[in-house]
Amino acid sequence: MLKKGILLVNLGTPESPTPEAVKSYLAEFLSDRRVINWPRSLWLPILHGIVLQVRPKKSAKAYQKIWQTEGSPLWVYTKKQAELLQAQMPDTIVRFAMTYGKQGIQETIHEMKSLGMTELFILPLYPQYSETTVAPIYDQVSRMYQKDAEIPHLKISSSFYDHEGYLDLLAENLKQRLTENAFDMILFSYHGIPVSTVERGDPYETQCQHTTKKVMERIGNVPYIHTYQSKFGPGQWLTPMTCETLKALPSQNVKNVLVITPGFVADCLETIEEINAENRGYFMENGGTRFEYVQPFNDTLAFTKVLQSIIEGN
């Protein structure tokens, strides 16, 4: 008899908000060819000679601002979602893992196997597929089973950007805010990726645009704009950029803005610090009146039920 296992996977986090822990995490994350697709002879000297000498101290300070008792918000909320899903699906083995850092994918799958798991469904917690986020999960799982004698019945979800439950939940969260206050515009902010990645065939940009379009079909006639955040390093990234857009909107008579980040299902450094602190500051400093941020789903049961629907539909 098959015993099903569900593995939720998110990006990862340092083990503590210290420069040393951040450096270790970033070294693993930014060494992945899927994340930085540059020639190694060019990138590795930059990574070890500049990035890992400067960025860990700055990032550690940011992590210290958002750190919770149990750990980083991303780790805490991913863990809680796994626990909620386990309660909803008691006959399955539900676990969570991170692509980088602690709670690794391979060690978690081995643990699930020791509990009798024979059928595995891996659900990356990225609504939109990208080579930079979902593909590394495929890589790690593939490397693991190259060594194992026994391979379970295995399925990996690539995306859920067009799942009705996911779109409905985004729209409901926006509608609730729209009934509470008047806004001049909704701003959809997604994590950016290099244009060169899209040009290689990555469907991320198209899937993000689809999500925005389908959510707005549920919202109705409200002005909106679609932007990208978190640019890292040189080169051209997807535009328009969230930060530049928020700086400019007040001068275009957009003084009240409602911001949502549909690509993030749990709060993390990019949502708490970058969006709700740094970008809020840009908007208000340039003449904005009201900046409201719609948090990701975090540990809500409504999102657990969306995850359950995705799993049961596969």
PEJO-V100835 format. One record per backbone hydrogen bond with DSSP energy under -0.5 kcal/mol. CO is the residue of the C=O (numbers start at 0). NH is the residue of the N-H. Records with the same first field share a line. If there is no record, write none. Layout:
BEGIN
CO = NH ; NH
END
This chain:
BEGIN
1 = 3
2 = 117 ; 118
3 = 92
4 = 120
5 = 7 ; 94
6 = 122
7 = 96
8 = 124
9 = 98
10 = 99
12 = 101
15 = 17
17 = 21
18 = 22
19 = 23
20 = 24
21 = 25
22 = 26
23 = 27
24 = 28
25 = 29
27 = 30
28 = 31
31 = 34 ; 35
34 = 36
35 = 37
38 = 41 ; 42
39 = 43
41 = 45
42 = 46
43 = 47
44 = 48
45 = 49 ; 50
46 = 51
49 = 52 ; 53
50 = 53 ; 54
53 = 57
54 = 58
55 = 59
56 = 60
57 = 61
58 = 62
59 = 63
60 = 64
61 = 64 ; 65
62 = 65 ; 66
70 = 67
71 = 75
72 = 76
73 = 77
74 = 78
75 = 79
76 = 80
77 = 81
78 = 82
79 = 83
80 = 84
81 = 85
82 = 86
83 = 87
84 = 88
88 = 91
91 = 93
92 = 5
94 = 7
96 = 9
97 = 104
99 = 12
102 = 97
103 = 107
104 = 108
105 = 109
106 = 110
107 = 111
108 = 112
109 = 113
110 = 114
111 = 114 ; 116
112 = 115
117 = 152
118 = 4
119 = 121 ; 154
120 = 6 ; 122
121 = 123 ; 156
122 = 8
123 = 125
124 = 126
126 = 159 ; 160
129 = 132 ; 133 ; 134
133 = 136 ; 137
134 = 138
135 = 139
136 = 140
137 = 141
138 = 142
139 = 143
140 = 144
141 = 145
142 = 146
143 = 146 ; 147
151 = 153
152 = 119
154 = 121
156 = 123
159 = 162
162 = 166
163 = 167
164 = 168
165 = 169
166 = 170
167 = 171
168 = 172
169 = 173
170 = 174
171 = 175
172 = 176
173 = 177
174 = 178
175 = 179
176 = 179 ; 180
184 = 257
185 = 187 ; 224
186 = 188 ; 259
187 = 189 ; 226
189 = 228
192 = 237
193 = 196 ; 197
194 = 198
195 = 199
196 = 201
197 = 200
202 = 206
203 = 207
204 = 208
205 = 209
206 = 210
207 = 211
208 = 212
209 = 213
210 = 214
211 = 215
212 = 216
213 = 217
214 = 217 ; 218
215 = 219
219 = 221
222 = 185
224 = 187
226 = 189
227 = 241
228 = 191
235 = 194 ; 195
239 = 227
240 = 244
241 = 245
242 = 246
243 = 247
244 = 248
245 = 249
247 = 250 ; 251
248 = 251 ; 253
249 = 252
252 = 254
254 = 288 ; 289
255 = 183 ; 184
256 = 258 ; 291
257 = 186
258 = 293
259 = 188
260 = 263
262 = 264
264 = 297
267 = 270 ; 271
268 = 272 ; 273
269 = 274
270 = 275
272 = 276 ; 277
273 = 278
274 = 279
276 = 280
277 = 281
278 = 282
279 = 283
280 = 284
281 = 285
282 = 287
283 = 286
289 = 256
291 = 258
292 = 294
293 = 260
296 = 299
299 = 303
300 = 304
301 = 305
302 = 306
303 = 307
304 = 308
305 = 309
306 = 310
307 = 311
308 = 312
310 = 313
END
